[in-house]
Every structure is written in structure tokens, then in C-alpha cells.
Amino acid sequence: MDLCHVPAAREKGWYLALMAPNVKGPNYAWLDPSRLYCHPQGLQDCVADLLQPFQGDPIDMVAGIDAMGFILGAATAAVLQKGFLAIRKAGHLCVQTVAQPYTDYSGREKVMEVRTDAISPGLRILLVDQWIETGGTMRAAIELVERLGGAVAGVAAICIEDSEGGRWIRERYKCSHCVPSRLQPRFDHHQ
């Protein structure tokens, strides 16, 4: 798809066609959304679709998850005119942090951390990531926010797969994603 082309009919998720499939093998995610982020209207429509369910909800801050969640999270924070908090993989912050171990979508054990002075009790945080496949990364971010006394205002991602972890998140938090229901089975089974 041309990075300047905007279709006449822009229904929810039209920009998903901008994503490119994995050509490098099993150590990589199955889709790369970075072309979506390069498309000005695609990125705007993606953020608008993510925010639609949260219209009128009290949100104090947006937090994005390392690393691709930084892109969507920062864009979302800018639209909401809210601050942005980076939830990082361990070892990148030079200030006091709280850490949370997790298992990512590839089955690797990792640790995520957040600075201790950014979240005050009761602060309502919208958590944003690029993709929720198994839910391990998002669940670790949720645990960090809640351990510091923050409240999860919602969870937003391009796709929340119908996995055990995805269902756990959907059952407990208000969620938003960009995949139309008719396409969800293809994304759940990586087709």
C-alpha cells in the first residue's frame, strides 16, 4: 500500500493492511506495524479507534510499553493532551525503579521496570502497547501500575489476541483494539 494513499471509505481497521508479515523467522513477531506508523492518516485513525471506547473516561496519564508501545502511547498521550510514561525493559532507567518479571510472547523470561516517582496513588493510567499476544507483557505493566497505587483506566493495543492472557486482561479491564470482529480469528491464528 502506498504510504500516501488514503482510501475513500475508512472503516475501522483499514490501516491494518499497512502492516507487513514476518520474513525473518520465529524469533520475530508475526507482523510488523511500523509502516502503519509511517502513514499519517493510518496512525491518526488507529489512535482515534483506540481512544473511541474511552471517550469521556477520566484518564490522567498514558503509559506505553517498551518499545513499540512508545509510539502508540506517545501519539495517544498527545491526542489526549496528557503526560506519557515509558514502562521500560530492565536496565534502561538511571533512577529508582520498581521491577516486575514476566514471560514475553516468545516464551523468554524478562523484567520490566518503571520509575517509582511517576505514579501517585489513584492516578488513572491508560496502558498502551502495540500488540497483546499472550498477555504477559501487559500483565506485568498492570502489576507495576497497581503496585505503585495507580489505577488502570484501560488497556489499548492494535490487537488483543484471544489467548488465555488476552482473555484475562479483557475480563478485568476496559479494553480497546483496532481489529474488526470479522478479522479477529485471522489475527488470533496468525494468518
N, C-alpha and C positions, 0 to 999 in steps of 0.2 A: 504494500500500500504506500502510496505517495505520502510523504510526511507533510505536505501542504494541502492535500485533498481533504475536504470536509464533505461527507455525504449529505444529500438534501434531507433525508429522513434520519435524524439522530436519536434512535431509541436507546434505552438503557443498554449499555454494554457494547455499543457499536465499535468502540475503540479497542475491544479485546482482540480484534483481527490484526492489530498492530504488533501484537506480541509474536516473538519468534521461537520456534521449537528448539530444544536442546540438540546440538550436533556434536557435543564433546563427550558424552557418555554418562555413566551412572553417578559420578561424583558431583554432578551439577544438577540444579533444579531443572524440571522438565520444560519450563517455559521461561523466556527472558522478556520482561515487560519494559526494558529500557527504551525501546522505540516508542512505546506509548508515552513515556515521559518527554520525549523529544517533540511530540506533536502538540502544538499549543492548544488546539481545541479539544484533542483527546484527553490531555491532562486536566483541563478545566472541567470537562464533562465527567470525568472519573471522580474528581473531588466533589463535584456537585451531587453525583449519585451517592457517594459515600456519606455525605452530610445530610441528605434528604430525610432519613428517619430521625435525625437528631434536631430538626427544626424546633426551636423554642425550648430545648432542653438546656438546663444550666451546665455549662462547661467552662471551667476556669483555665485549663491548660491542655495542650495536646502533647502527647509523648510518642515519639517514633522509635522503632526498634532497629538496632544496628543490623545491617547498614542500609538496605534498600527502603526500609520503613522511614528513614530520614527524609527521603524525597517526598513521599506522600504525606508524611506527618508535617513537614515544614510547609508544604503547599496548603494543607488543611488549616494549620495554625494561621497562616497569612489570610486566608479567606475569612476565618472566624475572628480575626484580629486579636488572637490570644498568643501567649508565650508558647515556646516549644522546648521540650525537654528530650534530650537524647538518652535513651537507655542503651548502654554500651556492652560489648563483649568485654570480659575482664582484661585488665591490664592497660587500658587506654586513658583512664582518668587520673589526674595528679592530685585529687582532693579526697577527703573522706568519703567512702562509699559503703554501701551495703550490697552484698553479693547473693546470688541465687544460682545453684547448679541446675542444669536442665539437659535434656536429650533433644537434639535438633531433628529435623525431618530425615536426615541421612543416618540417624542412629548414633551419631557422635556425641560424647559427653562434653559439655561446655559449661561455662559460667558467665552469667550476665551480671552487670552491676549498674547502680545509679548513685548519683551523689546524694548524700544524706540531707543536705540543706535546701533542696529544691521542692520537696513535698511537705506541706504542713498538714496537720490533721484536718480532715473534712474537705480538702481541695479535690474538686471533681475533675478527673482526668480522662480524656478520650484517648485510648490507646490505638495506634495506627501501625500496621505492618503491611508489607507487600502481599504476603500470602500466608494462609494458615493451612498447613497440610496435616501434620499430626497434632498440632496444638501445643507442643512442648515449649516452644519459644514464647508464645503469647502467654501461656500459663505462668511461666517464670516472671514475665513482666508484670502480670496481675499480682503475683505474690509480692514482688518488690514494692509496688504502689501501695498495696494494702498493709504491708508490714510497716511502712512509714506513716500510716494513718490516712492515706489518701483514699478517695472513693473512685471506683472505676465508673465513669459516666457512660462508657460504651466501648465497643471494640469494632474497628473498621479495617477491612482489608480488601484487596481486589477480589480475592476468592477465599471463602472459608469452606474447606472440603468437608464432606460428610464422613469424617473419620471419628473414632472414639473421642479424641481430643477436641475436634471441631464441635461435636455434639455437646461435650462437657461445657465448653465456652458458651454456646448458644442457649443452653438450659439455664445458665446463671447470669448472663449479662445481655444487655441490649446490643444487638449486632447489626452491622451493615456490610454488604459486599456488592460487587458490581456484576456478578454473573446472573443473567436471567434464568429463571427456574427451568425453562426448557433446555438450557445448555448445561445445567449443573451436573447431570450424570456424566457428561463427557469430561468435565474437569475433575470429578471425583475419581474417575478411572484413567486419567491422563491420556486421553485420546485426542 
